[in-house]
Amino acid sequence: MRMLTRTSFGLAVGGAALAVLFSAGGMLYRAWEDGSSAATNVRTPRERIYSVTVGVLEAEVVTPVVTGYGHLTSGRTLDLRSAVAGTLVELSENFRDGGVVAAGDVLFRINPSRLETGLALAKADVAEAQAELAQAKAALELGRLEVGTAQVQLDLRLQAVARQEDLRARGVATEADVETAVLARAAAEQTLVSRRQIVAGDEARVGQAAITVTRREIMLDDAQRSLAETTVTAPFAGVISDASAAQGRLVSANEQLGELIDTGDIEVVFRVTNNQYSRLLNAQGALRKTDMSVLVQRGRAVTEFPATLDRAGSGLEEGQVGRLVYAKLIEPDLNLIQTGDFVTVRIPEKPLEGVASIPATAATADGRILLIADGNRLEEVQVTLLRHQGDMLIVGDFPAGSQYVKVRALQLGSGIMVTPVAEWSEGDEQAAPAPTDAVPDTIALDDARRARIIAFIEASEQMKPEMRDKFLKELGRADVPIATVEKFEAKMAESE
């Protein structure tokens, strides 16, 4: 009995082993058949052909534009100071921050009472000095008359001495008579010398009186000037800034009460790189007085003002690079701009000949572009980048007349076959490019084929919901991407 049980158990184990062996063989056979079927369903991949927008490289004359950013400032600013000390008795109603004044308007006035008194005293001093001068001149004139009289007396005494000596020689006059005449001559000479000394003193007093008059007149002019400086007027039209004056306030001499900004002389200050600055110079190395544009933005509105390059900064400020350049606005509209506004400047350079202008998307950073070669295959060439102009590039050393790719995508490179498409916009008279024999990226499916693929996708339990929705959306279109169709038909063949 025990032997029969062991025999039955051995037969059962052997049967199970044979069943497993036959099952494995069947699985290997089906796997071999499925592999053969999948191999027969694998399609030969086709070369992808991309459609690209192309342009033609044409040599032309291009004027580059230097773009910079700066701010508006006044070319002339005046410090408003009180030249004399005193009390502010009058103040213009426009003497406040932002107040607009015209040339000649009275800005403020200092109390002139003290200076008017000083002016009156100076006038009195001048009159007194002039009176002293007149008196000295009269005394001088009288002294000169007395000198003349003394000279006449001396001449008569000389004649008398000569006559007495002649009479003595003829024995008519005595020695006493001659001696008396000689003494009278000596007295006349002494009188003449005394009168001349008086005249010299009178001349000195006249000179001193004239100097006194001159000094008093200088003091009078100073008093008049001080009185005139109590009233401050605007030398030019402008806007008041940093006003700190108040009527009735006591101010000291040379105290600053505000600033007057000349709004008729507006400049724009901006900074350019050293390379850009070198392009703004003429043949002599000086800054060209070229016309330029200044753009001021107010909200969405942009206003353009004409300007002229004026000068460059004298030196490089600490911590700054490039060069500081100044330009003058031509007839600015003060209703649209004011000092401190941030502006954009555009300065034309010298024209460049034999260059081409292409989109910045057509070239790499080092200046490589893609050309359309034989068989519509791409060829990469190197050009020289001359200028960056916004979203455009100015290049040189290029094959003129060749077609190039305007937008260089990552999948494009040398040897790739493309379908050139000329850029077309609404209103162009030229027809759109004719279709080529290239294999399209999409395919139109019949209803049965579309239904099989949709059923396969909906039955898949491993596909993510977002991917399922994406592929179902693609299959709902009239033209379905070929890559999607080939992908799922291959999977369907594998699962059969």
C-alpha positions in Angstrom: 0.0 0.0 0.0 2.8 2.3 0.9 4.6 1.4 -2.4 1.4 2.3 -4.4 1.2 5.7 -2.7 4.8 6.5 -3.6 4.2 5.5 -7.2 1.2 7.7 -7.5 3.0 10.7 -6.1 5.9 10.2 -8.6 3.6 10.0 -11.5 1.8 13.2 -10.4 5.1 15.1 -10.1 6.3 13.9 -13.5 3.0 14.9 -15.1 3.3 18.4 -13.6 6.9 18.7 -14.9 5.8 17.7 -18.4 3.0 20.3 -18.3 5.4 23.0 -17.3 7.8 22.0 -20.0 5.1 22.1 -22.7 3.8 25.4 -21.5 7.3 27.0 -21.6 7.8 25.7 -25.1 4.4 27.1 -26.2 5.4 30.5 -24.8 8.7 30.5 -26.6 7.0 29.6 -29.9 4.5 32.4 -29.5 7.2 34.9 -28.6 9.1 33.8 -31.8 6.0 34.3 -33.9 5.2 37.7 -32.3 8.8 38.9 -33.0 8.6 37.8 -36.6 5.2 39.6 -37.0 6.5 42.8 -35.3 9.6 42.7 -37.5 7.5 42.5 -40.6 5.4 45.5 -39.4 8.4 47.8 -38.6 8.5 50.6 -41.1 11.6 52.1 -42.6 12.0 55.6 -40.9 11.8 58.5 -43.3 14.0 61.6 -43.2 12.4 64.5 -41.5 12.2 67.7 -43.6 11.6 71.0 -41.8 10.0 74.1 -43.2 12.1 77.2 -42.6 11.6 80.9 -43.3 14.4 82.2 -45.5 15.7 85.5 -46.7 18.3 86.7 -49.2 21.6 88.2 -48.2 21.9 91.4 -50.2 24.7 94.0 -49.9 23.4 97.4 -49.0 24.3 100.7 -47.3 23.2 100.7 -43.6 23.5 103.5 -41.1 23.9 102.0 -37.6 22.3 103.8 -34.7 23.9 104.2 -31.2 21.2 103.8 -28.6 21.8 105.2 -25.1 19.9 106.3 -22.0 20.2 109.4 -20.0 18.3 112.2 -18.3 17.5 115.8 -19.0 19.2 118.7 -17.3 19.5 122.4 -17.6 22.5 123.9 -19.4 22.4 127.0 -17.2 21.5 127.2 -13.5 21.7 130.4 -11.4 22.1 130.4 -7.6 19.7 133.1 -6.2 21.5 134.8 -3.3 21.0 137.9 -1.3 24.0 140.3 -1.9 23.1 142.4 1.1 21.8 141.6 4.6 18.4 142.7 5.6 14.7 141.8 5.9 12.7 140.4 3.0 10.0 143.0 2.4 8.8 141.7 -1.0 8.7 138.2 -2.5 7.3 137.2 -5.9 4.3 134.9 -5.8 6.2 132.6 -8.2 9.2 132.3 -5.9 8.4 128.7 -4.9 9.5 125.3 -6.1 8.3 124.9 -9.7 7.4 128.6 -10.1 7.8 129.9 -13.6 9.3 133.4 -14.0 10.0 135.5 -17.0 13.2 137.5 -17.7 13.1 140.8 -15.7 10.6 139.7 -13.2 11.3 140.9 -9.6 12.0 137.8 -7.5 12.5 139.4 -4.0 13.4 142.7 -2.4 15.4 143.4 0.7 14.4 146.4 3.0 16.3 149.3 1.4 15.9 151.9 4.3 19.3 151.5 5.7 21.0 151.6 2.3 18.9 154.6 1.2 20.3 156.4 4.2 23.8 155.4 3.4 23.2 156.6 -0.2 22.1 160.0 1.0 25.1 160.3 3.3 27.4 159.3 0.4 25.8 162.0 -1.8 26.4 164.6 1.0 30.0 163.5 1.4 30.5 163.9 -2.3 29.0 167.4 -2.3 31.2 168.4 0.7 34.3 167.1 -1.1 33.4 168.9 -4.3 33.0 172.1 -2.3 36.4 171.7 -0.7 37.9 171.1 -4.1 36.2 174.3 -5.5 37.6 176.3 -2.5 41.1 174.9 -3.0 41.0 175.7 -6.7 39.9 179.3 -5.9 42.7 179.7 -3.4 45.1 178.4 -6.0 43.9 180.9 -8.6 44.3 183.8 -6.1 47.8 182.6 -5.1 48.8 182.5 -8.8 47.5 186.1 -9.2 49.6 187.2 -6.2 52.6 185.5 -7.7 52.1 187.5 -10.8 51.8 190.7 -8.8 55.0 189.9 -6.9 56.8 189.2 -10.2 55.8 192.6 -11.5 57.1 194.3 -8.3 60.3 192.4 -8.6 60.7 193.6 -12.2 60.2 197.2 -11.2 62.7 196.9 -8.4 65.2 195.5 -10.8 64.7 198.4 -13.2 65.1 200.9 -10.2 68.4 199.3 -9.3 69.6 199.5 -12.8 68.6 203.2 -13.0 70.3 204.2 -9.8 73.5 202.5 -10.8 73.4 204.5 -14.1 72.8 207.7 -12.2 75.6 207.0 -9.9 77.9 206.4 -12.8 77.0 209.8 -14.2 77.5 211.4 -10.7 73.9 212.3 -10.2 72.9 209.6 -7.6 74.7 208.7 -4.4 75.7 205.4 -3.0 72.8 205.6 -0.5 70.3 205.8 -3.3 71.7 202.7 -5.0 71.7 200.8 -1.7 68.1 201.7 -1.1 67.1 200.4 -4.6 69.1 197.1 -4.0 67.3 196.6 -0.6 63.9 197.1 -2.3 64.8 194.5 -5.0 65.7 191.9 -2.3 62.4 192.5 -0.6 60.5 192.0 -3.9 62.4 188.8 -4.5 61.5 187.5 -1.1 57.8 188.3 -1.6 57.8 186.5 -4.9 59.3 183.3 -3.3 56.7 183.5 -0.5 53.9 183.8 -3.0 55.2 180.8 -5.0 55.3 178.7 -1.8 51.7 179.6 -1.1 50.7 178.6 -4.7 52.5 175.2 -4.3 50.5 174.5 -1.1 47.3 175.5 -2.9 48.1 173.1 -5.7 48.7 170.3 -3.2 45.4 171.1 -1.5 43.6 171.0 -4.9 45.1 167.5 -5.5 44.1 166.2 -2.1 40.6 167.6 -2.6 40.3 165.9 -5.9 41.3 162.6 -4.4 38.8 163.1 -1.7 36.1 163.7 -4.3 37.1 160.6 -6.2 37.0 158.5 -3.0 33.6 159.9 -2.0 32.3 159.2 -5.5 33.4 155.6 -5.3 31.6 155.3 -2.0 28.5 156.8 -3.6 28.7 154.3 -6.4 29.0 151.5 -3.9 26.0 152.8 -2.0 24.0 153.0 -5.2 25.0 149.5 -6.1 24.2 148.1 -2.7 20.8 149.8 -2.9 20.2 148.3 -6.4 21.1 144.9 -5.0 18.3 144.9 -2.6 16.0 144.1 -5.6 16.8 140.8 -7.4 15.3 140.2 -10.8 15.4 137.1 -13.1 18.2 137.5 -15.7 16.5 134.9 -17.9 13.2 132.9 -18.0 13.2 129.7 -16.0 11.8 127.7 -13.1 12.5 128.2 -9.4 14.0 125.3 -7.5 15.0 124.7 -3.9 13.2 127.9 -2.7 13.8 128.7 1.0 12.6 132.3 1.2 9.7 133.7 3.2 8.5 137.3 3.4 9.7 139.1 6.6 12.6 136.8 7.1 16.0 138.2 8.0 18.7 137.1 5.6 22.4 137.5 5.7 24.7 138.6 2.9 25.4 135.9 0.2 22.7 133.6 1.7 21.2 131.3 -1.0 17.5 131.5 -1.2 16.9 129.2 -4.2 17.9 128.3 -7.8 16.8 129.5 -11.2 16.9 126.8 -13.9 16.9 128.0 -17.5 14.2 125.9 -19.2 15.1 127.3 -22.6 18.6 125.6 -22.5 17.8 121.9 -22.0 20.5 119.3 -22.3 20.5 115.5 -22.3 23.3 113.8 -20.4 24.0 110.1 -21.3 26.8 107.6 -21.1 28.2 105.5 -24.0 30.8 102.8 -24.1 34.3 103.5 -25.3 33.6 101.6 -28.6 30.4 103.6 -29.2 32.2 106.9 -28.4 34.9 106.1 -30.9 32.2 105.8 -33.6 30.9 109.3 -32.8 34.2 111.0 -33.6 35.2 112.6 -36.9 38.5 112.2 -38.8 40.2 114.7 -36.5 39.2 112.8 -33.3 36.7 115.4 -32.2 33.0 114.7 -31.4 30.9 115.1 -34.5 28.2 117.8 -34.2 25.6 115.4 -35.7 21.9 115.5 -35.4 20.2 113.0 -33.2 16.9 112.1 -31.6 15.7 112.2 -28.0 12.7 110.0 -27.0 10.6 110.9 -24.0 7.9 108.5 -22.8 4.8 109.7 -21.1 2.7 106.7 -20.3 2.1 104.9 -23.6 2.9 108.0 -25.7 6.5 108.5 -26.9 7.6 112.0 -28.1 10.6 112.5 -30.2 12.7 115.7 -29.9 15.5 116.7 -32.3 18.9 117.4 -30.7 22.5 118.0 -31.6 25.7 116.4 -30.0 27.5 119.1 -28.1 30.4 117.9 -26.1 31.9 115.1 -24.0 32.7 115.0 -20.3 36.1 116.2 -19.3 37.1 113.1 -17.3 36.0 109.7 -16.1 34.1 109.7 -12.8 35.2 107.2 -10.1 33.3 103.9 -10.4 32.0 104.7 -13.9 32.9 103.3 -17.3 32.6 104.7 -20.8 32.2 108.4 -21.6 29.7 111.0 -20.6 28.2 112.9 -23.5 26.1 116.0 -23.6 23.6 117.0 -26.3 21.4 120.1 -26.7 17.7 119.9 -27.5 16.5 122.0 -30.4 13.4 124.1 -29.4 12.1 121.8 -26.7 8.5 121.9 -25.8 8.4 122.7 -22.1 4.9 121.4 -21.7 6.1 117.9 -22.5 9.5 117.7 -20.8 11.2 118.8 -17.6 14.7 118.5 -16.1 15.2 115.1 -14.6 13.2 113.1 -17.2 14.6 109.8 -18.2 15.1 109.6 -21.9 16.3 107.4 -24.7 18.8 108.8 -27.3 19.5 107.6 -30.8 22.6 108.8 -32.6 23.3 107.8 -36.2 26.8 106.6 -37.0 28.7 106.9 -40.3 27.0 104.7 -43.0 28.5 101.2 -43.6 28.7 100.1 -47.2 28.5 96.5 -48.5 26.9 95.1 -45.4 23.6 93.1 -44.8 20.9 93.5 -42.1 19.5 90.2 -40.8 17.4 89.2 -37.8 19.2 88.4 -34.6 17.5 85.0 -34.5 19.4 84.0 -37.7 22.9 83.9 -36.2 24.6 82.4 -33.2 26.5 84.5 -30.7 29.8 84.0 -32.6 28.2 84.9 -36.0 27.4 81.5 -37.7 24.3 81.4 -40.0 22.7 78.6 -42.0 22.5 78.9 -45.8 20.3 76.9 -48.3 22.7 74.8 -50.3 22.2 72.3 -53.2 19.3 69.9 -52.7 17.7 72.3 -50.0 20.2 71.1 -47.5 21.6 73.5 -44.9 25.2 74.7 -44.8 26.7 76.6 -42.0 29.0 79.6 -42.7 30.7 82.2 -40.6 30.0 86.0 -41.0 31.4 89.0 -39.3 29.1 90.7 -36.7 29.5 94.4 -37.0 26.6 95.9 -35.0 23.7 94.8 -32.8 20.6 97.0 -33.7 17.8 95.9 -31.4 16.5 92.6 -32.8 18.6 93.0 -36.0 22.2 92.4 -36.8 24.5 94.2 -39.3 26.9 91.6 -40.7 29.8 91.6 -43.2 31.9 89.0 -45.1 28.8 87.1 -46.3 28.0 85.4 -49.6 25.7 87.9 -51.3 22.7 86.6 -53.1 22.5 83.4 -51.0 19.4 82.3 -49.1 19.7 82.1 -45.3 17.5 80.8 -42.5 15.9 83.6 -40.6 15.1 81.7 -37.4 17.8 79.2 -36.3 16.1 76.4 -34.4 17.9 73.8 -32.2 17.0 70.9 -34.6 18.6 72.7 -37.6 22.2 72.1 -38.6 24.5 71.4 -41.5 23.2 68.7 -43.8 19.5 68.9 -42.7 17.0 69.0 -45.6 14.5 71.8 -45.3 11.7 73.3 -47.3 12.5 77.0 -47.9 9.5 79.3 -47.3 9.8 82.9 -48.2 8.5 85.3 -45.6 5.0 86.4 -46.6 2.7 89.0 -45.1 -0.9 90.0 -45.9 -0.9 92.4 -48.8 2.1 91.0 -50.6 1.5 90.6 -54.3 3.8 87.6 -54.6 2.2 84.2 -54.4 3.0 81.8 -51.6 5.8 79.3 -52.3 4.7 76.3 -54.3 4.5 72.9 -52.5 7.4 70.5 -52.8 7.6 66.7 -53.0 8.8 66.5 -49.4 7.1 64.0 -47.2 4.5 65.9 -45.0 4.5 65.7 -41.2 0.8 64.9 -41.0 -1.5 62.3 -42.7 -5.2 62.1 -43.3 -6.7 58.9 -41.8 -9.7 57.0 -42.9 -12.5 56.3 -40.4 -11.6 52.6 -39.8 -7.9 53.2 -39.2 -8.6 56.2 -36.9 -11.2 54.1 -34.9 -8.7 51.2 -34.4 -6.0 53.6 -33.0 -8.6 55.4 -30.8 -9.9 52.1 -29.4 -6.3 50.9 -28.6 -5.5 54.1 -26.7 -8.8 54.0 -24.7 -8.1 50.4 -23.8 -4.6 51.1 -22.5 -4.5 50.9 -18.7 -0.8 52.0 -18.3 -1.1 55.3 -20.2 -1.4 58.4 -18.1 -4.7 60.3 -18.4 -3.1 63.6 -19.6 -1.2 61.7 -22.3 -4.4 59.8 -23.4 -6.2 63.1 -23.7 -3.4 64.6 -25.8 -3.3 61.7 -28.3 -7.0 61.5 -28.5 -7.1 65.3 -29.3 -4.5 64.8 -32.1 -6.5 61.9 -33.5 -9.6 64.0 -33.5 -8.1 66.3 -36.1 -8.5 65.9 -39.8 -4.7 65.6 -40.3 -2.9 63.5 -37.7 0.9 63.6 -37.1 2.6 60.7 -38.8 4.8 60.1 -35.8 1.7 59.5 -33.6 0.1 57.1 -36.1 3.3 55.1 -36.6 3.9 54.9 -32.9 0.5 53.4 -32.0 0.3 51.1 -35.0 3.6 49.6 -34.0 2.3 49.0 -30.5 -0.9 47.5 -31.8 1.2 45.1 -34.0 3.2 44.0 -30.9 0.1 43.3 -28.9 -1.5 41.1 -31.5 
